[in-house]
Amino acid sequence: MDLISAILLSVSLLPADSAMVSIAAPAYENPVVCQWMLSESQSSIGVGYHNRRLNRAVDYQQGTGDDYWAIGAETYLKHGTSTIWGDASYRNGHQRSVVWNETADADLLYPYLTADSVGGDLNSERYRFAGGYADCRGDWAWGASIAYDAGLYYRNVDPRPRNVTGLLAVSAGAGRRIAGSYFGALSLNYAKYKQTSDIDFVSQLGVEKIYHLTGLGNHYNRFAGVGAESYYNGDRYGLTANLYPSSGRGLALTADFSRFTFDKVLTALNKLPLASVWHNTMTLQGVWMMPGRVHDWSIGAGLEVYRRHGSENVFGDASSNVYPMIASLEMYADNAWTPSLTALWQFHPSGPGFFMSAQVTGRWLHRSEVYSTPRRRMLTNRFNLQAETLVSWPVGSRWRMTAAAGAAMYRPFGCSLRLDEAEFQNPSGLIAVEHHRYVTLSSAATDFNLRFGAQRRLSSKLELALSVRWDHESYVASIRSNTLSSSLSIVF
């Protein structure tokens, strides 16, 4: 899954207890295939609350946690041969103690963030609307989807950023039966991203210096202290190819390719194009699904690869407040690949009775970041092993209880950080931010989670569902994180 897909999938249509469906999740990003995700209609409306707290930051630019409440609705409807799905949501909260980053969607726009050394809590609001349609007639299938995600991020004390984001994504495709229940499907997708940023200072005691980061502890020195108004403008083009059994039994293959490019522009300097990025992503997945009358089995293998390169523009002396661009230098590179293996087993006797599932996933996360001059490099390799189990059982004629537990570990190997010797021995400022991030990524970490759920049947077509989840993460240097998430929804 690429960065834009991660932002758009803020509300998931996948059933929480259906691991057999979720294991092939990348396939359902193609609207043609999405019509075979579920065999029955399902809709819900609900509210939720999320609170994550760290005793110290894992990454200073991400802060020490966040909290928000959300309300949303989603639907997946079957009508004849047609399938319609959609969702809408609103989220309100804040992110705590963010330092050296005043830009929203930092994971999408790095390394060219706007930053200062003070930071603070950030308030946020986010809206999302999405919908899709697919159909299958004879040997042909087709589908289309559209989604829009908007955000507002701000602070009421100096420095006072105001970031407004918008992301529009559309996708359309078609497929044809190849043999039996197997369909070959192809879809094209496009996304438009825009963020406008403005940092204000009200205090008469002075202003903090604004920096325009360029990666691995560097910043564009010439424009430090100016350019408090800026915007990001990006486009993504993608292609997804699938081989999928509409019966839900057999081999599912997914290949997704996309290219995302964006520019950072300083508005106050006559719309000066400061830097640009291209980001290519490839996702491959193969899943063998074997649902049965009592037991379900599934084995999957995947590979995610991306290459991100950033260029800084060089300008001559200003004339009438216009800076002529004289060169563009590719200074930053970030390349990563993640192969993975997943195995799943589910047990479900006939009827609405006992249900159990167990899933194990192993990943190798490789990432290499390089900055050209001064020469800096951060290399990390981590092995990740995750295990999850879930049990669900009926209580009386109206209740169903669910309990789930999971654990994950990260074990690093072959990691290295290249800095100047003086910077490495006495890190400060932006170098300290990168040094701390490296120490965290190159050290062992663990994660444990528990989830409890209760469902009460109100009528033959209406259920009330409550879910509570707790996560505990442990990092190097006694850094701890605790996350509590809860939701209450009506399912129909």
C-alpha positions as CSV (number, residue, x, y, z in Angstrom):
1,M,0.0,0.0,0.0
2,D,1.4,3.4,-0.9
3,L,1.4,6.6,1.2
4,I,-1.7,8.1,-0.4
5,S,-3.7,4.9,0.0
6,A,-2.8,4.9,3.7
7,I,-4.2,8.4,4.1
8,L,-7.4,7.6,2.2
9,L,-8.1,4.3,4.1
10,S,-8.9,6.1,7.3
11,V,-12.2,4.1,7.5
12,S,-12.0,0.4,6.7
13,L,-14.9,-1.6,5.1
14,L,-13.3,-4.9,6.2
15,P,-15.1,-6.8,9.0
16,A,-13.0,-6.7,12.1
17,D,-13.2,-10.5,12.6
18,S,-12.7,-11.6,9.0
19,A,-9.0,-12.3,8.7
20,M,-9.6,-14.3,5.5
21,V,-10.8,-11.1,3.9
22,S,-8.2,-8.8,5.3
23,I,-5.2,-11.0,4.3
24,A,-6.0,-10.1,0.6
25,A,-6.7,-6.4,1.3
26,P,-4.4,-5.0,-1.4
27,A,-6.6,-6.7,-4.1
28,Y,-9.7,-4.8,-3.0
29,E,-8.1,-1.4,-3.8
30,N,-9.1,-2.3,-7.4
31,P,-12.8,-1.3,-7.6
32,V,-13.4,-4.2,-10.0
33,V,-12.3,-6.7,-7.3
34,C,-14.0,-4.9,-4.4
35,Q,-17.4,-6.4,-5.4
36,W,-16.1,-9.8,-4.3
37,M,-14.8,-8.7,-1.0
38,L,-18.0,-9.7,0.9
39,S,-20.7,-12.1,0.0
40,E,-23.5,-10.2,1.9
41,S,-24.5,-6.5,2.5
42,Q,-23.2,-4.8,5.6
43,S,-23.6,-1.3,6.9
44,S,-22.7,0.5,10.2
45,I,-22.7,3.9,11.9
46,G,-20.8,4.7,15.0
47,V,-18.5,6.8,17.2
48,G,-15.0,6.1,18.4
49,Y,-12.2,7.4,20.6
50,H,-8.4,7.0,20.3
51,N,-5.7,8.0,22.8
52,R,-2.0,7.3,22.4
53,R,0.6,8.5,24.9
54,L,4.3,8.1,25.0
55,N,6.5,9.0,27.9
56,R,9.1,10.3,25.4
57,A,9.0,10.7,21.6
58,V,10.0,7.9,19.3
59,D,10.3,10.5,16.5
60,Y,10.4,14.2,17.6
61,Q,8.7,15.2,14.3
62,Q,5.7,12.9,15.1
63,G,5.3,14.1,18.7
64,T,4.5,12.2,21.9
65,G,1.1,10.8,20.9
66,D,-2.3,11.9,19.8
67,D,-5.9,11.7,20.7
68,Y,-9.2,12.2,18.8
69,W,-12.8,11.3,18.6
70,A,-14.5,10.3,15.4
71,I,-17.9,9.7,14.0
72,G,-18.6,7.8,10.7
73,A,-20.8,5.6,8.6
74,E,-20.0,3.0,6.0
75,T,-21.9,0.7,3.8
76,Y,-21.4,-2.3,1.5
77,L,-24.5,-3.2,-0.4
78,K,-25.4,-6.0,-2.8
79,H,-28.2,-5.4,-5.2
80,G,-28.7,-8.0,-7.9
81,T,-25.4,-8.3,-9.7
82,S,-24.3,-4.8,-8.6
83,T,-22.3,-3.8,-5.5
84,I,-22.2,-0.3,-4.0
85,W,-20.0,0.9,-1.2
86,G,-19.2,4.1,0.6
87,D,-18.2,5.8,3.8
88,A,-18.2,9.2,5.4
89,S,-16.4,10.3,8.6
90,Y,-15.3,13.3,10.7
91,R,-12.4,13.3,13.1
92,N,-11.4,15.9,15.7
93,G,-8.4,15.8,18.0
94,H,-4.8,16.9,18.5
95,Q,-1.2,15.7,18.3
96,R,1.0,16.3,21.3
97,S,4.5,18.0,21.5
98,V,5.4,18.0,17.8
99,V,8.9,19.5,17.3
100,W,10.9,20.3,14.2
101,N,7.8,19.8,12.0
102,E,5.0,22.3,11.1
103,T,3.7,20.4,8.1
104,A,0.7,18.1,8.0
105,D,1.0,14.6,6.3
106,A,4.7,14.5,7.1
107,D,5.0,10.8,6.0
108,L,3.8,11.9,2.5
109,L,5.8,15.1,2.1
110,Y,9.1,14.3,3.7
111,P,12.0,15.4,3.6
112,Y,10.8,18.8,2.5
113,L,9.0,19.9,5.7
114,T,8.7,23.4,7.2
115,A,10.0,23.4,10.8
116,D,11.1,25.3,13.9
117,S,12.7,24.3,17.2
118,V,9.7,25.2,19.4
119,G,6.7,23.3,18.0
120,G,4.0,22.2,20.4
121,D,0.5,20.6,20.4
122,L,-1.4,20.6,17.1
123,N,-5.2,20.7,16.8
124,S,-6.6,18.7,13.9
125,E,-9.9,18.1,12.0
126,R,-10.4,15.7,9.2
127,Y,-13.2,14.9,6.9
128,R,-13.6,12.1,4.4
129,F,-16.2,11.0,1.8
130,A,-15.9,8.0,-0.5
131,G,-18.0,5.8,-2.7
132,G,-17.7,3.1,-5.3
133,Y,-19.7,1.0,-7.7
134,A,-19.0,-2.4,-9.4
135,D,-21.0,-4.9,-11.5
136,C,-20.4,-8.2,-13.2
137,R,-22.5,-9.5,-16.2
138,G,-21.5,-12.7,-17.8
139,D,-17.8,-12.8,-18.5
140,W,-17.2,-9.0,-17.9
141,A,-16.8,-7.0,-14.8
142,W,-16.2,-3.3,-14.2
143,G,-16.0,-0.8,-11.3
144,A,-15.2,2.8,-10.3
145,S,-14.5,4.6,-7.0
146,I,-13.9,8.1,-5.8
147,A,-12.7,9.5,-2.4
148,Y,-12.0,12.9,-1.0
149,D,-10.1,13.5,2.2
150,A,-9.6,17.0,3.7
151,G,-7.8,18.2,6.8
152,L,-7.2,21.3,8.9
153,Y,-4.3,21.5,11.3
154,Y,-3.5,24.5,13.5
155,R,-2.1,25.8,16.8
156,N,-3.4,28.7,19.0
157,V,0.0,29.7,20.4
158,D,3.2,30.8,18.7
159,P,4.3,29.5,16.3
160,R,0.8,29.3,14.8
161,P,0.7,27.1,11.7
162,R,-2.5,26.7,9.7
163,N,-2.3,23.8,7.3
164,V,-5.2,23.0,4.9
165,T,-5.0,19.7,3.0
166,G,-7.0,18.1,0.3
167,L,-6.7,14.8,-1.4
168,L,-9.0,13.6,-4.3
169,A,-8.6,10.1,-5.6
170,V,-10.4,8.4,-8.5
171,S,-10.1,4.9,-9.9
172,A,-11.8,2.9,-12.7
173,G,-11.2,-0.5,-14.3
174,A,-12.6,-3.5,-16.0
175,G,-12.1,-7.3,-15.9
176,R,-12.9,-10.4,-17.9
177,R,-13.4,-14.0,-16.9
178,I,-10.3,-16.1,-17.8
179,A,-11.3,-19.6,-16.5
180,G,-13.9,-20.8,-14.0
181,S,-14.3,-18.1,-11.4
182,Y,-11.0,-16.4,-12.2
183,F,-11.1,-12.9,-13.5
184,G,-8.3,-10.8,-14.8
185,A,-8.8,-7.1,-13.9
186,L,-7.0,-3.9,-14.7
187,S,-7.7,-0.5,-13.1
188,L,-6.2,3.0,-13.5
189,N,-6.1,5.5,-10.7
190,Y,-5.3,9.1,-10.2
191,A,-4.9,11.3,-7.1
192,K,-4.5,15.0,-6.6
193,Y,-2.9,16.4,-3.4
194,K,-2.7,20.0,-2.2
195,Q,-1.6,21.5,1.1
196,T,-1.4,25.2,1.9
197,S,0.6,26.3,4.9
198,D,0.9,29.6,6.8
199,I,2.8,30.2,10.0
200,D,2.0,33.3,12.0
201,F,3.5,34.9,15.1
202,V,1.5,37.1,17.4
203,S,3.9,37.6,20.3
204,Q,5.8,40.9,20.4
205,L,8.8,39.2,22.0
206,G,10.1,38.0,18.7
207,V,9.6,35.2,16.2
208,E,11.2,31.8,15.9
209,K,13.3,31.0,12.9
210,I,11.6,29.0,10.2
211,Y,13.6,26.2,8.5
212,H,13.0,24.4,5.3
213,L,14.2,20.9,5.8
214,T,15.9,18.9,3.0
215,G,16.6,15.5,4.7
216,L,18.9,13.8,7.2
217,G,19.4,16.9,9.4
218,N,19.9,19.4,6.6
219,H,18.0,22.5,5.7
220,Y,18.0,25.1,2.9
221,N,20.2,27.6,4.5
222,R,19.7,30.4,2.0
223,F,15.9,30.7,2.8
224,A,16.1,30.0,6.6
225,G,14.0,32.5,8.4
226,V,11.8,33.3,5.4
227,G,9.0,31.5,3.6
228,A,6.4,31.2,6.3
229,E,3.8,30.8,3.6
230,S,4.1,27.8,1.3
231,Y,2.2,25.1,-0.5
232,Y,2.6,21.6,-1.8
233,N,1.2,20.4,-5.0
234,G,1.3,16.8,-6.1
235,D,-0.1,14.2,-8.5
236,R,-0.2,10.4,-8.4
237,Y,-0.8,8.1,-11.3
238,G,-1.2,4.3,-10.8
239,L,-2.0,1.0,-12.4
240,T,-3.3,-2.1,-10.7
241,A,-3.6,-5.6,-12.2
242,N,-5.3,-8.5,-10.6
243,L,-6.0,-12.2,-11.0
244,Y,-8.8,-13.0,-8.6
245,P,-11.3,-15.8,-8.0
246,S,-14.8,-14.4,-7.6
247,S,-15.7,-17.5,-5.6
248,G,-13.1,-16.4,-2.9
249,R,-11.4,-19.8,-3.3
250,G,-8.0,-20.2,-5.0
251,L,-5.1,-18.0,-6.0
252,A,-5.3,-14.2,-5.8
253,L,-2.5,-12.1,-7.4
254,T,-2.1,-8.3,-7.2
255,A,0.4,-6.0,-8.8
256,D,0.2,-2.3,-8.2
257,F,2.5,0.4,-9.6
258,S,2.3,4.1,-9.0
259,R,4.3,7.3,-9.3
260,F,3.7,10.3,-7.0
261,T,5.4,13.7,-7.7
262,F,5.1,16.9,-5.8
263,D,6.6,20.4,-5.5
264,K,7.2,22.6,-2.5
265,V,6.6,26.3,-3.3
266,L,7.3,29.3,-1.2
267,T,4.3,31.6,-1.8
268,A,5.7,34.8,-0.4
269,L,8.8,34.7,-2.6
270,N,6.9,35.0,-5.8
271,K,5.9,31.4,-5.7
272,L,9.5,30.2,-5.6
273,P,9.7,26.4,-6.4
274,L,12.0,25.3,-3.6
275,A,12.2,21.5,-4.1
276,S,10.5,18.6,-5.8
277,V,10.1,14.8,-5.3
278,W,9.3,11.8,-7.3
279,H,8.3,8.6,-5.5
280,N,7.8,5.3,-7.4
281,T,6.0,2.4,-5.6
282,M,5.5,-1.3,-6.5
283,T,3.4,-3.7,-4.5
284,L,3.2,-7.4,-5.4
285,Q,1.1,-9.9,-3.5
286,G,0.1,-13.5,-4.0
287,V,-2.5,-15.2,-1.7
288,W,-3.8,-18.8,-1.7
289,M,-7.2,-18.8,-0.1
290,M,-8.8,-22.2,0.9
291,P,-12.1,-21.6,2.7
292,G,-13.8,-24.8,4.0
293,R,-16.9,-25.9,5.8
294,V,-15.1,-26.0,9.2
295,H,-11.6,-24.8,8.6
296,D,-10.2,-22.0,6.5
297,W,-6.6,-21.8,5.4
298,S,-4.6,-19.0,3.6
299,I,-1.0,-18.4,2.8
300,G,0.3,-15.1,1.3
301,A,3.5,-13.6,0.1
302,G,4.1,-10.0,-0.7
303,L,6.8,-7.5,-1.7
304,E,6.6,-3.7,-1.3
305,V,9.3,-1.6,-3.0
306,Y,9.7,2.2,-3.3
307,R,12.2,4.7,-4.5
308,R,12.0,8.3,-3.5
309,H,14.3,11.0,-4.8
310,G,14.3,14.7,-4.0
311,S,15.8,17.6,-5.8
312,E,16.6,21.1,-4.5
313,N,16.5,24.0,-6.9
314,V,19.3,26.6,-7.0
315,F,18.5,30.3,-7.6
316,G,20.5,33.3,-8.7
317,D,20.3,36.8,-7.1
318,A,16.8,38.2,-6.8
319,S,15.7,40.9,-9.2
320,S,12.4,42.7,-8.3
321,N,11.8,40.0,-5.8
322,V,12.1,37.3,-8.5
323,Y,14.7,34.6,-8.0
324,P,15.8,33.1,-11.4
325,M,16.3,29.3,-11.1
326,I,19.7,28.3,-12.5
327,A,20.0,24.6,-11.6
328,S,18.3,21.6,-9.9
329,L,20.3,19.2,-7.8
330,E,19.1,15.7,-6.8
331,M,20.4,15.6,-3.2
332,Y,18.2,13.2,-1.3
333,A,17.3,9.5,-1.9
334,D,15.2,7.1,0.1
335,N,14.9,3.5,-1.1
336,A,13.2,0.6,0.7
337,W,11.9,-2.9,0.2
338,T,9.8,-5.1,2.4
339,P,9.2,-8.8,1.6
340,S,6.6,-10.6,3.7
341,L,5.1,-14.0,4.4
342,T,1.7,-14.6,6.1
343,A,-0.1,-17.8,7.2
344,L,-3.7,-17.9,8.5
345,W,-6.0,-20.5,10.0
346,Q,-9.7,-20.1,10.9
347,F,-12.0,-22.6,12.7
348,H,-15.8,-22.0,12.4
349,P,-18.2,-24.9,13.1
350,S,-21.5,-24.7,11.2
351,G,-24.0,-22.2,12.5
352,P,-23.5,-18.9,14.4
353,G,-21.4,-20.6,17.1
354,F,-17.8,-20.7,18.2
355,F,-15.2,-19.0,15.9
356,M,-11.4,-18.9,16.2
357,S,-8.5,-17.6,14.0
358,A,-4.7,-17.5,14.2
359,Q,-2.4,-15.5,12.0
360,V,1.4,-15.2,11.8
361,T,3.3,-12.7,9.6
362,G,7.0,-12.2,9.1
363,R,8.6,-9.2,7.4
364,W,12.1,-7.9,6.5
365,L,12.1,-4.1,6.5
366,H,15.0,-2.6,4.6
367,R,15.5,1.2,4.2
368,S,18.4,3.3,3.0
369,E,18.3,7.1,3.2
370,V,21.2,9.1,1.6
371,Y,22.0,12.8,1.4
372,S,24.6,13.8,-1.2
373,T,26.5,16.9,0.3
374,P,27.4,16.8,3.1
375,R,27.5,13.0,2.7
376,R,25.1,11.4,5.2
377,R,23.5,8.0,5.2
378,M,21.1,6.1,7.4
379,L,20.7,2.3,6.8
380,T,18.3,0.2,8.7
381,N,17.3,-3.5,8.5
382,R,14.7,-4.9,10.8
383,F,13.0,-8.3,11.1
384,N,9.4,-8.1,12.2
385,L,7.4,-11.1,13.4
386,Q,3.7,-10.7,14.3
387,A,1.2,-13.2,15.7
388,E,-2.5,-12.6,16.3
389,T,-5.3,-14.8,17.6
390,L,-9.0,-14.2,18.0
391,V,-11.8,-16.1,19.7
392,S,-15.6,-15.4,19.4
393,W,-18.4,-17.2,21.0
394,P,-22.2,-16.7,21.6
395,V,-23.7,-16.0,25.0
396,G,-27.4,-16.8,25.1
397,S,-29.5,-16.0,22.1
398,R,-28.7,-12.3,21.7
399,W,-25.1,-11.8,22.7
400,R,-21.7,-12.5,21.1
401,M,-18.4,-11.9,22.8
402,T,-15.0,-11.5,21.2
403,A,-11.5,-11.6,22.6
404,A,-8.3,-11.1,20.7
405,A,-4.6,-10.8,21.5
406,G,-1.5,-10.0,19.4
407,A,2.2,-9.5,19.8
408,A,5.0,-8.2,17.5
409,M,8.7,-7.9,17.8
410,Y,11.3,-5.9,15.8
411,R,14.9,-7.1,15.7
412,P,17.4,-4.9,13.9
413,F,20.5,-6.0,12.1
414,G,23.1,-4.5,9.7
415,C,22.2,-0.9,10.7
416,S,24.5,2.1,10.2
417,L,24.5,5.9,10.4
418,R,27.0,8.0,8.7
419,L,27.6,11.6,10.0
420,D,30.6,13.8,10.5
421,E,32.5,12.6,13.6
422,A,31.8,15.8,15.6
423,E,28.1,15.6,14.7
424,F,27.9,11.9,15.8
425,Q,29.7,12.5,19.1
426,N,27.7,15.6,20.0
427,P,24.4,15.7,18.2
428,S,22.3,18.8,18.5
429,G,19.4,20.5,16.7
430,L,18.3,18.8,13.5
431,I,21.2,16.3,13.8
432,A,19.9,15.2,17.2
433,V,16.4,14.6,15.7
434,E,18.0,12.2,13.1
435,H,20.3,10.6,15.6
436,H,17.4,9.8,17.9
437,R,15.4,8.4,15.0
438,Y,18.3,6.2,14.1
439,V,18.8,4.9,17.7
440,T,15.1,4.0,17.8
441,L,15.0,2.2,14.5
442,S,18.3,0.4,15.1
443,S,17.1,-1.0,18.5
444,A,14.8,-3.8,19.4
445,A,11.1,-3.1,20.0
446,T,8.0,-5.0,21.1
447,D,4.3,-4.5,20.8
448,F,1.4,-6.3,22.7
449,N,-2.3,-5.7,22.2
450,L,-5.6,-6.9,23.6
451,R,-9.0,-6.4,22.2
452,F,-12.5,-7.2,23.6
453,G,-15.8,-6.9,21.9
454,A,-19.5,-7.4,22.6
455,Q,-22.4,-7.5,20.2
456,R,-26.0,-7.6,21.1
457,R,-28.7,-8.5,18.6
458,L,-31.5,-5.9,18.7
459,S,-33.6,-7.4,15.9
460,S,-33.1,-9.8,13.0
461,K,-31.3,-7.1,11.0
462,L,-29.8,-4.8,13.7
463,E,-26.9,-5.2,16.1
464,L,-25.2,-3.0,18.7
465,A,-21.4,-3.5,18.8
466,L,-18.9,-2.3,21.4
467,S,-15.1,-2.7,20.9
468,V,-12.1,-1.8,23.2
469,R,-8.5,-2.2,22.3
470,W,-5.3,-1.6,24.2
471,D,-1.8,-1.5,22.8
472,H,1.5,-1.3,24.6
473,E,4.8,-0.7,22.8
474,S,8.3,-0.8,24.2
475,Y,11.3,0.9,22.7
476,V,15.0,1.5,23.5
477,A,16.0,3.7,26.5
478,S,12.7,2.8,28.4
479,I,10.5,4.6,25.9
480,R,6.9,3.4,26.4
481,S,3.7,3.9,24.5
482,N,0.1,3.0,25.5
483,T,-2.8,3.3,23.2
484,L,-6.5,3.0,24.0
485,S,-9.1,2.8,21.2
486,S,-12.8,2.2,21.6
487,S,-15.9,2.3,19.4
488,L,-19.6,2.0,19.7
489,S,-21.6,1.2,16.5
490,I,-24.9,0.0,15.1
491,V,-24.5,-2.7,12.5
492,F,-27.3,-3.4,10.0
